[in-house]
Amino acid sequence: MTEKAPAVYIIANFNRMVLYIGVTSNLIQRVYQHKEAMIEGFSKRYCCKYLLYYEQYERMEEAIYREKQMKSYRREKKDELINGMNPDWNDLYESII
């Protein structure tokens, strides 16, 4: 895992009912910020702090394009992405630090 690399990610709340899709240049730092509720907005309001899925890219433009694409998906498609990488829907944060 490259610490500083463009990435798109999916985090969820405790019961995995609410999903948040974001993009960042530093996945470890960004997920930590979500876990500590340091970021105002949707993810903090719905307690989304469990990393379920991520993809890394060479260029930020690619990550932003993918984020927009993923945000347009229906819930079933988002669930398929998560199931492909993380079938037990475990928090992946420990595996990336």
Biopython code that builds the backbone (N, CA, C, O; Angstrom):
import numpy as np
from Bio.PDB.StructureBuilder import StructureBuilder

atoms = [
    (1, "MET", "N", (0.851, -1.189, 0.000)),
    (1, "MET", "CA", (0.000, 0.000, 0.000)),
    (1, "MET", "C", (0.880, 1.229, 0.000)),
    (1, "MET", "O", (1.717, 1.401, 0.886)),
    (2, "THR", "N", (0.699, 2.069, -0.971)),
    (2, "THR", "CA", (1.422, 3.333, -1.040)),
    (2, "THR", "C", (0.652, 4.368, -0.235)),
    (2, "THR", "O", (-0.526, 4.620, -0.487)),
    (3, "GLU", "N", (1.337, 4.969, 0.740)),
    (3, "GLU", "CA", (0.654, 5.907, 1.634)),
    (3, "GLU", "C", (0.086, 7.108, 0.886)),
    (3, "GLU", "O", (-1.083, 7.451, 1.060)),
    (4, "LYS", "N", (0.905, 7.749, 0.058)),
    (4, "LYS", "CA", (0.434, 8.921, -0.669)),
    (4, "LYS", "C", (0.246, 8.561, -2.131)),
    (4, "LYS", "O", (1.195, 8.562, -2.915)),
    (5, "ALA", "N", (-0.970, 8.261, -2.476)),
    (5, "ALA", "CA", (-1.340, 7.949, -3.848)),
    (5, "ALA", "C", (-2.821, 8.230, -3.992)),
    (5, "ALA", "O", (-3.585, 7.975, -3.062)),
    (6, "PRO", "N", (-3.245, 8.748, -5.133)),
    (6, "PRO", "CA", (-4.680, 8.978, -5.326)),
    (6, "PRO", "C", (-5.473, 7.685, -5.121)),
    (6, "PRO", "O", (-5.084, 6.618, -5.596)),
    (7, "ALA", "N", (-6.577, 7.807, -4.414)),
    (7, "ALA", "CA", (-7.413, 6.640, -4.135)),
    (7, "ALA", "C", (-8.868, 7.043, -4.037)),
    (7, "ALA", "O", (-9.197, 8.159, -3.637)),
    (8, "VAL", "N", (-9.726, 6.124, -4.406)),
    (8, "VAL", "CA", (-11.154, 6.260, -4.167)),
    (8, "VAL", "C", (-11.495, 5.173, -3.154)),
    (8, "VAL", "O", (-10.922, 4.084, -3.185)),
    (9, "TYR", "N", (-12.433, 5.475, -2.254)),
    (9, "TYR", "CA", (-12.704, 4.546, -1.160)),
    (9, "TYR", "C", (-14.177, 4.560, -0.787)),
    (9, "TYR", "O", (-14.914, 5.499, -1.089)),
    (10, "ILE", "N", (-14.580, 3.484, -0.118)),
    (10, "ILE", "CA", (-15.933, 3.386, 0.435)),
    (10, "ILE", "C", (-15.791, 3.116, 1.922)),
    (10, "ILE", "O", (-15.118, 2.170, 2.333)),
    (11, "ILE", "N", (-16.429, 3.955, 2.721)),
    (11, "ILE", "CA", (-16.515, 3.714, 4.159)),
    (11, "ILE", "C", (-17.982, 3.553, 4.527)),
    (11, "ILE", "O", (-18.873, 3.950, 3.775)),
    (12, "ALA", "N", (-18.220, 2.964, 5.693)),
    (12, "ALA", "CA", (-19.597, 2.695, 6.120)),
    (12, "ALA", "C", (-19.729, 2.949, 7.613)),
    (12, "ALA", "O", (-18.741, 3.086, 8.335)),
    (13, "ASN", "N", (-20.979, 3.006, 8.053)),
    (13, "ASN", "CA", (-21.250, 3.120, 9.476)),
    (13, "ASN", "C", (-21.170, 1.733, 10.120)),
    (13, "ASN", "O", (-20.908, 0.743, 9.437)),
    (14, "PHE", "N", (-21.392, 1.665, 11.414)),
    (14, "PHE", "CA", (-21.222, 0.428, 12.181)),
    (14, "PHE", "C", (-22.011, -0.749, 11.613)),
    (14, "PHE", "O", (-21.471, -1.847, 11.475)),
    (15, "ASN", "N", (-23.281, -0.532, 11.282)),
    (15, "ASN", "CA", (-24.109, -1.647, 10.802)),
    (15, "ASN", "C", (-24.062, -1.813, 9.281)),
    (15, "ASN", "O", (-24.808, -2.615, 8.718)),
    (16, "ARG", "N", (-23.184, -1.052, 8.620)),
    (16, "ARG", "CA", (-22.936, -1.164, 7.175)),
    (16, "ARG", "C", (-24.152, -0.782, 6.317)),
    (16, "ARG", "O", (-24.247, -1.186, 5.159)),
    (17, "MET", "N", (-25.059, -0.017, 6.878)),
    (17, "MET", "CA", (-26.249, 0.404, 6.134)),
    (17, "MET", "C", (-26.009, 1.678, 5.331)),
    (17, "MET", "O", (-26.617, 1.870, 4.278)),
    (18, "VAL", "N", (-25.131, 2.545, 5.819)),
    (18, "VAL", "CA", (-24.844, 3.807, 5.151)),
    (18, "VAL", "C", (-23.443, 3.721, 4.544)),
    (18, "VAL", "O", (-22.483, 3.375, 5.232)),
    (19, "LEU", "N", (-23.332, 4.037, 3.258)),
    (19, "LEU", "CA", (-22.052, 4.037, 2.567)),
    (19, "LEU", "C", (-21.685, 5.455, 2.155)),
    (19, "LEU", "O", (-22.546, 6.252, 1.784)),
    (20, "TYR", "N", (-20.391, 5.756, 2.226)),
    (20, "TYR", "CA", (-19.864, 7.034, 1.773)),
    (20, "TYR", "C", (-18.711, 6.747, 0.810)),
    (20, "TYR", "O", (-17.830, 5.944, 1.116)),
    (21, "ILE", "N", (-18.718, 7.392, -0.335)),
    (21, "ILE", "CA", (-17.648, 7.242, -1.316)),
    (21, "ILE", "C", (-16.875, 8.552, -1.366)),
    (21, "ILE", "O", (-17.453, 9.632, -1.485)),
    (22, "GLY", "N", (-15.544, 8.431, -1.272)),
    (22, "GLY", "CA", (-14.705, 9.616, -1.310)),
    (22, "GLY", "C", (-13.452, 9.387, -2.128)),
    (22, "GLY", "O", (-13.173, 8.274, -2.572)),
    (23, "VAL", "N", (-12.698, 10.466, -2.319)),
    (23, "VAL", "CA", (-11.428, 10.420, -3.044)),
    (23, "VAL", "C", (-10.397, 11.174, -2.209)),
    (23, "VAL", "O", (-10.730, 12.140, -1.522)),
    (24, "THR", "N", (-9.150, 10.728, -2.273)),
    (24, "THR", "CA", (-8.095, 11.336, -1.466)),
    (24, "THR", "C", (-6.740, 11.092, -2.101)),
    (24, "THR", "O", (-6.594, 10.223, -2.960)),
    (25, "SER", "N", (-5.754, 11.859, -1.677)),
    (25, "SER", "CA", (-4.380, 11.620, -2.115)),
    (25, "SER", "C", (-3.591, 10.856, -1.057)),
    (25, "SER", "O", (-2.453, 10.452, -1.297)),
    (26, "ASN", "N", (-4.200, 10.656, 0.124)),
    (26, "ASN", "CA", (-3.532, 9.929, 1.214)),
    (26, "ASN", "C", (-4.588, 9.116, 1.969)),
    (26, "ASN", "O", (-5.220, 9.616, 2.900)),
    (27, "LEU", "N", (-4.768, 7.874, 1.563)),
    (27, "LEU", "CA", (-5.853, 7.044, 2.100)),
    (27, "LEU", "C", (-5.725, 6.809, 3.601)),
    (27, "LEU", "O", (-6.719, 6.900, 4.322)),
    (28, "ILE", "N", (-4.534, 6.512, 4.079)),
    (28, "ILE", "CA", (-4.353, 6.234, 5.511)),
    (28, "ILE", "C", (-4.772, 7.442, 6.341)),
    (28, "ILE", "O", (-5.532, 7.318, 7.301)),
    (29, "GLN", "N", (-4.271, 8.601, 5.961)),
    (29, "GLN", "CA", (-4.601, 9.825, 6.696)),
    (29, "GLN", "C", (-6.099, 10.130, 6.631)),
    (29, "GLN", "O", (-6.709, 10.495, 7.636)),
    (30, "ARG", "N", (-6.676, 9.980, 5.457)),
    (30, "ARG", "CA", (-8.092, 10.322, 5.284)),
    (30, "ARG", "C", (-8.994, 9.402, 6.095)),
    (30, "ARG", "O", (-9.935, 9.870, 6.736)),
    (31, "VAL", "N", (-8.726, 8.112, 6.077)),
    (31, "VAL", "CA", (-9.558, 7.180, 6.856)),
    (31, "VAL", "C", (-9.391, 7.470, 8.348)),
    (31, "VAL", "O", (-10.364, 7.413, 9.100)),
    (32, "TYR", "N", (-8.182, 7.777, 8.776)),
    (32, "TYR", "CA", (-7.967, 8.162, 10.166)),
    (32, "TYR", "C", (-8.827, 9.372, 10.525)),
    (32, "TYR", "O", (-9.434, 9.406, 11.596)),
    (33, "GLN", "N", (-8.882, 10.355, 9.644)),
    (33, "GLN", "CA", (-9.704, 11.540, 9.889)),
    (33, "GLN", "C", (-11.179, 11.172, 10.016)),
    (33, "GLN", "O", (-11.888, 11.734, 10.850)),
    (34, "HIS", "N", (-11.643, 10.233, 9.193)),
    (34, "HIS", "CA", (-13.032, 9.774, 9.316)),
    (34, "HIS", "C", (-13.237, 9.066, 10.646)),
    (34, "HIS", "O", (-14.237, 9.304, 11.324)),
    (35, "LYS", "N", (-12.310, 8.204, 11.029)),
    (35, "LYS", "CA", (-12.441, 7.445, 12.269)),
    (35, "LYS", "C", (-12.504, 8.360, 13.492)),
    (35, "LYS", "O", (-13.205, 8.069, 14.461)),
    (36, "GLU", "N", (-11.775, 9.452, 13.434)),
    (36, "GLU", "CA", (-11.735, 10.398, 14.551)),
    (36, "GLU", "C", (-12.780, 11.508, 14.431)),
    (36, "GLU", "O", (-12.775, 12.456, 15.216)),
    (37, "ALA", "N", (-13.675, 11.389, 13.447)),
    (37, "ALA", "CA", (-14.745, 12.367, 13.216)),
    (37, "ALA", "C", (-14.190, 13.784, 13.063)),
    (37, "ALA", "O", (-14.753, 14.740, 13.597)),
    (38, "MET", "N", (-13.093, 13.909, 12.337)),
    (38, "MET", "CA", (-12.440, 15.196, 12.131)),
    (38, "MET", "C", (-12.990, 15.934, 10.913)),
    (38, "MET", "O", (-12.678, 17.108, 10.714)),
    (39, "ILE", "N", (-13.798, 15.268, 10.099)),
    (39, "ILE", "CA", (-14.299, 15.842, 8.861)),
    (39, "ILE", "C", (-15.790, 16.120, 8.997)),
    (39, "ILE", "O", (-16.586, 15.202, 9.198)),
    (40, "GLU", "N", (-16.159, 17.381, 8.886)),
    (40, "GLU", "CA", (-17.571, 17.749, 8.965)),
    (40, "GLU", "C", (-18.308, 17.254, 7.721)),
    (40, "GLU", "O", (-17.728, 17.158, 6.640)),
    (41, "GLY", "N", (-19.583, 16.944, 7.890)),
    (41, "GLY", "CA", (-20.398, 16.579, 6.738)),
    (41, "GLY", "C", (-21.048, 15.211, 6.886)),
    (41, "GLY", "O", (-21.253, 14.708, 7.991)),
    (42, "PHE", "N", (-21.360, 14.637, 5.748)),
    (42, "PHE", "CA", (-22.127, 13.388, 5.666)),
    (42, "PHE", "C", (-21.493, 12.264, 6.476)),
    (42, "PHE", "O", (-22.170, 11.619, 7.276)),
    (43, "SER", "N", (-20.209, 12.027, 6.276)),
    (43, "SER", "CA", (-19.567, 10.888, 6.942)),
    (43, "SER", "C", (-19.581, 11.036, 8.462)),
    (43, "SER", "O", (-19.752, 10.047, 9.176)),
    (44, "LYS", "N", (-19.406, 12.239, 8.956)),
    (44, "LYS", "CA", (-19.444, 12.463, 10.404)),
    (44, "LYS", "C", (-20.876, 12.334, 10.930)),
    (44, "LYS", "O", (-21.106, 11.722, 11.973)),
    (45, "ARG", "N", (-21.822, 12.904, 10.215)),
    (45, "ARG", "CA", (-23.228, 12.870, 10.641)),
    (45, "ARG", "C", (-23.741, 11.434, 10.743)),
    (45, "ARG", "O", (-24.513, 11.112, 11.646)),
    (46, "TYR", "N", (-23.312, 10.571, 9.817)),
    (46, "TYR", "CA", (-23.796, 9.187, 9.804)),
    (46, "TYR", "C", (-22.779, 8.186, 10.362)),
    (46, "TYR", "O", (-22.927, 6.978, 10.180)),
    (47, "CYS", "N", (-21.750, 8.694, 11.040)),
    (47, "CYS", "CA", (-20.737, 7.858, 11.715)),
    (47, "CYS", "C", (-20.092, 6.837, 10.777)),
    (47, "CYS", "O", (-19.895, 5.682, 11.153)),
    (48, "CYS", "N", (-19.766, 7.264, 9.561)),
    (48, "CYS", "CA", (-19.094, 6.383, 8.596)),
    (48, "CYS", "C", (-17.600, 6.413, 8.884)),
    (48, "CYS", "O", (-16.938, 7.427, 8.661)),
    (49, "LYS", "N", (-17.073, 5.301, 9.379)),
    (49, "LYS", "CA", (-15.663, 5.251, 9.743)),
    (49, "LYS", "C", (-15.013, 3.896, 9.503)),
    (49, "LYS", "O", (-13.884, 3.675, 9.941)),
    (50, "TYR", "N", (-15.693, 2.992, 8.823)),
    (50, "TYR", "CA", (-15.173, 1.656, 8.570)),
    (50, "TYR", "C", (-14.829, 1.514, 7.091)),
    (50, "TYR", "O", (-15.719, 1.548, 6.241)),
    (51, "LEU", "N", (-13.543, 1.356, 6.781)),
    (51, "LEU", "CA", (-13.078, 1.240, 5.404)),
    (51, "LEU", "C", (-13.436, -0.138, 4.862)),
    (51, "LEU", "O", (-12.954, -1.154, 5.364)),
    (52, "LEU", "N", (-14.284, -0.168, 3.837)),
    (52, "LEU", "CA", (-14.720, -1.435, 3.258)),
    (52, "LEU", "C", (-14.110, -1.723, 1.904)),
    (52, "LEU", "O", (-14.028, -2.882, 1.498)),
    (53, "TYR", "N", (-13.674, -0.674, 1.186)),
    (53, "TYR", "CA", (-13.230, -0.852, -0.191)),
    (53, "TYR", "C", (-12.358, 0.329, -0.587)),
    (53, "TYR", "O", (-12.585, 1.455, -0.145)),
    (54, "TYR", "N", (-11.351, 0.063, -1.431)),
    (54, "TYR", "CA", (-10.562, 1.153, -1.985)),
    (54, "TYR", "C", (-9.892, 0.709, -3.282)),
    (54, "TYR", "O", (-9.696, -0.482, -3.527)),
    (55, "GLU", "N", (-9.550, 1.689, -4.096)),
    (55, "GLU", "CA", (-8.788, 1.497, -5.325)),
    (55, "GLU", "C", (-7.752, 2.608, -5.378)),
    (55, "GLU", "O", (-8.072, 3.764, -5.099)),
    (56, "GLN", "N", (-6.505, 2.275, -5.736)),
    (56, "GLN", "CA", (-5.466, 3.296, -5.882)),
    (56, "GLN", "C", (-5.178, 3.555, -7.353)),
    (56, "GLN", "O", (-5.324, 2.671, -8.197)),
    (57, "TYR", "N", (-4.766, 4.786, -7.643)),
    (57, "TYR", "CA", (-4.517, 5.216, -9.015)),
    (57, "TYR", "C", (-3.194, 5.949, -9.116)),
    (57, "TYR", "O", (-2.637, 6.395, -8.113)),
    (58, "GLU", "N", (-2.703, 6.067, -10.323)),
    (58, "GLU", "CA", (-1.476, 6.815, -10.595)),
    (58, "GLU", "C", (-1.746, 8.323, -10.565)),
    (58, "GLU", "O", (-0.932, 9.097, -10.060)),
    (59, "ARG", "N", (-2.891, 8.730, -11.109)),
    (59, "ARG", "CA", (-3.196, 10.156, -11.241)),
    (59, "ARG", "C", (-4.517, 10.489, -10.542)),
    (59, "ARG", "O", (-5.456, 9.693, -10.550)),
    (60, "MET", "N", (-4.570, 11.661, -9.948)),
    (60, "MET", "CA", (-5.771, 12.104, -9.242)),
    (60, "MET", "C", (-6.961, 12.203, -10.185)),
    (60, "MET", "O", (-8.086, 11.915, -9.778)),
    (61, "GLU", "N", (-6.745, 12.598, -11.425)),
    (61, "GLU", "CA", (-7.847, 12.711, -12.380)),
    (61, "GLU", "C", (-8.560, 11.371, -12.554)),
    (61, "GLU", "O", (-9.783, 11.321, -12.688)),
    (62, "GLU", "N", (-7.787, 10.290, -12.551)),
    (62, "GLU", "CA", (-8.372, 8.943, -12.679)),
    (62, "GLU", "C", (-9.224, 8.605, -11.457)),
    (62, "GLU", "O", (-10.319, 8.058, -11.583)),
    (63, "ALA", "N", (-8.711, 8.935, -10.283)),
    (63, "ALA", "CA", (-9.443, 8.653, -9.039)),
    (63, "ALA", "C", (-10.738, 9.454, -8.980)),
    (63, "ALA", "O", (-11.774, 8.933, -8.568)),
    (64, "ILE", "N", (-10.681, 10.714, -9.388)),
    (64, "ILE", "CA", (-11.876, 11.566, -9.374)),
    (64, "ILE", "C", (-12.910, 11.037, -10.362)),
    (64, "ILE", "O", (-14.102, 10.992, -10.056)),
    (65, "TYR", "N", (-12.459, 10.640, -11.535)),
    (65, "TYR", "CA", (-13.374, 10.060, -12.523)),
    (65, "TYR", "C", (-14.051, 8.813, -11.951)),
    (65, "TYR", "O", (-15.263, 8.644, -12.087)),
    (66, "ARG", "N", (-13.271, 7.947, -11.314)),
    (66, "ARG", "CA", (-13.817, 6.709, -10.745)),
    (66, "ARG", "C", (-14.781, 7.001, -9.595)),
    (66, "ARG", "O", (-15.807, 6.335, -9.462)),
    (67, "GLU", "N", (-14.457, 7.989, -8.771)),
    (67, "GLU", "CA", (-15.352, 8.383, -7.680)),
    (67, "GLU", "C", (-16.719, 8.792, -8.226)),
    (67, "GLU", "O", (-17.753, 8.352, -7.721)),
    (68, "LYS", "N", (-16.718, 9.630, -9.253)),
    (68, "LYS", "CA", (-17.977, 10.080, -9.850)),
    (68, "LYS", "C", (-18.751, 8.896, -10.421)),
    (68, "LYS", "O", (-19.971, 8.812, -10.279)),
    (69, "GLN", "N", (-18.033, 7.988, -11.066)),
    (69, "GLN", "CA", (-18.660, 6.787, -11.623)),
    (69, "GLN", "C", (-19.302, 5.952, -10.506)),
    (69, "GLN", "O", (-20.455, 5.536, -10.620)),
    (70, "MET", "N", (-18.551, 5.715, -9.437)),
    (70, "MET", "CA", (-19.060, 4.885, -8.333)),
    (70, "MET", "C", (-20.247, 5.545, -7.626)),
    (70, "MET", "O", (-21.178, 4.857, -7.207)),
    (71, "LYS", "N", (-20.218, 6.860, -7.492)),
    (71, "LYS", "CA", (-21.330, 7.564, -6.843)),
    (71, "LYS", "C", (-22.623, 7.440, -7.643)),
    (71, "LYS", "O", (-23.714, 7.564, -7.087)),
    (72, "SER", "N", (-22.502, 7.197, -8.942)),
    (72, "SER", "CA", (-23.702, 7.048, -9.772)),
    (72, "SER", "C", (-24.297, 5.639, -9.698)),
    (72, "SER", "O", (-25.413, 5.407, -10.164)),
    (73, "TYR", "N", (-23.555, 4.707, -9.116)),
    (73, "TYR", "CA", (-24.030, 3.321, -9.041)),
    (73, "TYR", "C", (-25.201, 3.175, -8.078)),
    (73, "TYR", "O", (-25.314, 3.913, -7.099)),
    (74, "ARG", "N", (-26.065, 2.217, -8.371)),
    (74, "ARG", "CA", (-27.101, 1.817, -7.416)),
    (74, "ARG", "C", (-26.429, 1.070, -6.267)),
    (74, "ARG", "O", (-25.292, 0.616, -6.391)),
    (75, "ARG", "N", (-27.133, 0.951, -5.170)),
    (75, "ARG", "CA", (-26.579, 0.285, -3.988)),
    (75, "ARG", "C", (-26.100, -1.131, -4.305)),
    (75, "ARG", "O", (-25.063, -1.556, -3.796)),
    (76, "GLU", "N", (-26.830, -1.858, -5.128)),
    (76, "GLU", "CA", (-26.454, -3.245, -5.441)),
    (76, "GLU", "C", (-25.074, -3.306, -6.088)),
    (76, "GLU", "O", (-24.289, -4.200, -5.775)),
    (77, "LYS", "N", (-24.770, -2.389, -6.968)),
    (77, "LYS", "CA", (-23.472, -2.363, -7.647)),
    (77, "LYS", "C", (-22.357, -2.022, -6.656)),
    (77, "LYS", "O", (-21.269, -2.593, -6.726)),
    (78, "LYS", "N", (-22.623, -1.097, -5.738)),
    (78, "LYS", "CA", (-21.643, -0.760, -4.703)),
    (78, "LYS", "C", (-21.378, -1.974, -3.822)),
    (78, "LYS", "O", (-20.232, -2.257, -3.472)),
    (79, "ASP", "N", (-22.436, -2.686, -3.467)),
    (79, "ASP", "CA", (-22.289, -3.905, -2.658)),
    (79, "ASP", "C", (-21.447, -4.947, -3.393)),
    (79, "ASP", "O", (-20.638, -5.638, -2.775)),
    (80, "GLU", "N", (-21.635, -5.062, -4.714)),
    (80, "GLU", "CA", (-20.845, -6.011, -5.506)),
    (80, "GLU", "C", (-19.360, -5.664, -5.467)),
    (80, "GLU", "O", (-18.517, -6.552, -5.343)),
    (81, "LEU", "N", (-19.037, -4.379, -5.573)),
    (81, "LEU", "CA", (-17.641, -3.958, -5.488)),
    (81, "LEU", "C", (-17.033, -4.374, -4.157)),
    (81, "LEU", "O", (-15.947, -4.951, -4.105)),
    (82, "ILE", "N", (-17.754, -4.069, -3.081)),
    (82, "ILE", "CA", (-17.263, -4.403, -1.740)),
    (82, "ILE", "C", (-17.106, -5.918, -1.600)),
    (82, "ILE", "O", (-16.079, -6.395, -1.116)),
    (83, "ASN", "N", (-18.113, -6.663, -2.018)),
    (83, "ASN", "CA", (-18.061, -8.124, -1.902)),
    (83, "ASN", "C", (-16.878, -8.719, -2.667)),
    (83, "ASN", "O", (-16.305, -9.722, -2.240)),
    (84, "GLY", "N", (-16.511, -8.111, -3.791)),
    (84, "GLY", "CA", (-15.393, -8.606, -4.578)),
    (84, "GLY", "C", (-14.058, -8.464, -3.874)),
    (84, "GLY", "O", (-13.181, -9.314, -4.027)),
    (85, "MET", "N", (-13.894, -7.401, -3.104)),
    (85, "MET", "CA", (-12.631, -7.155, -2.399)),
    (85, "MET", "C", (-12.678, -7.632, -0.955)),
    (85, "MET", "O", (-11.667, -8.063, -0.401)),
    (86, "ASN", "N", (-13.847, -7.554, -0.355)),
    (86, "ASN", "CA", (-13.970, -7.709, 1.092)),
    (86, "ASN", "C", (-15.294, -8.417, 1.412)),
    (86, "ASN", "O", (-16.214, -7.785, 1.930)),
    (87, "PRO", "N", (-15.403, -9.719, 1.111)),
    (87, "PRO", "CA", (-16.693, -10.414, 1.243)),
    (87, "PRO", "C", (-17.280, -10.430, 2.652)),
    (87, "PRO", "O", (-18.492, -10.577, 2.810)),
    (88, "ASP", "N", (-16.448, -10.283, 3.667)),
    (88, "ASP", "CA", (-16.957, -10.265, 5.046)),
    (88, "ASP", "C", (-17.252, -8.858, 5.551)),
    (88, "ASP", "O", (-17.676, -8.682, 6.694)),
    (89, "TRP", "N", (-17.031, -7.870, 4.715)),
    (89, "TRP", "CA", (-17.280, -6.461, 5.042)),
    (89, "TRP", "C", (-16.546, -6.041, 6.317)),
    (89, "TRP", "O", (-17.089, -5.313, 7.148)),
    (90, "ASN", "N", (-15.308, -6.509, 6.455)),
    (90, "ASN", "CA", (-14.481, -6.124, 7.599)),
    (90, "ASN", "C", (-13.896, -4.737, 7.371)),
    (90, "ASN", "O", (-13.782, -4.281, 6.233)),
    (91, "ASP", "N", (-13.532, -4.078, 8.445)),
    (91, "ASP", "CA", (-12.839, -2.797, 8.353)),
    (91, "ASP", "C", (-11.418, -3.078, 7.865)),
    (91, "ASP", "O", (-10.673, -3.811, 8.516)),
    (92, "LEU", "N", (-11.044, -2.506, 6.733)),
    (92, "LEU", "CA", (-9.741, -2.751, 6.133)),
    (92, "LEU", "C", (-8.651, -1.810, 6.618)),
    (92, "LEU", "O", (-7.507, -1.917, 6.176)),
    (93, "TYR", "N", (-8.977, -0.902, 7.506)),
    (93, "TYR", "CA", (-7.996, 0.111, 7.922)),
    (93, "TYR", "C", (-6.712, -0.497, 8.449)),
    (93, "TYR", "O", (-5.623, -0.069, 8.067)),
    (94, "GLU", "N", (-6.822, -1.494, 9.325)),
    (94, "GLU", "CA", (-5.615, -2.107, 9.898)),
    (94, "GLU", "C", (-4.733, -2.724, 8.817)),
    (94, "GLU", "O", (-3.514, -2.776, 8.981)),
    (95, "SER", "N", (-5.311, -3.183, 7.737)),
    (95, "SER", "CA", (-4.514, -3.816, 6.685)),
    (95, "SER", "C", (-3.776, -2.818, 5.801)),
    (95, "SER", "O", (-2.889, -3.211, 5.043)),
    (96, "ILE", "N", (-4.124, -1.534, 5.884)),
    (96, "ILE", "CA", (-3.454, -0.538, 5.046)),
    (96, "ILE", "C", (-2.426, 0.289, 5.809)),
    (96, "ILE", "O", (-1.623, 0.997, 5.201)),
    (97, "ILE", "N", (-2.446, 0.202, 7.147)),
    (97, "ILE", "CA", (-1.465, 1.011, 7.912)),
    (97, "ILE", "C", (-0.184, 0.248, 8.168)),
    (97, "ILE", "O", (0.736, 0.778, 8.791)),
]
sb = StructureBuilder()
sb.init_structure("model")
sb.init_model(0)
sb.init_chain("A")
sb.init_seg("    ")
for serial, (resi, resn, name, xyz) in enumerate(atoms, 1):
    if name == "N":
        sb.init_residue(resn, " ", resi, " ")
    sb.init_atom(name, np.array(xyz, "f"), 0.0, 1.0, " ", f" {name:<3s}", serial, name[0])
structure = sb.get_structure()
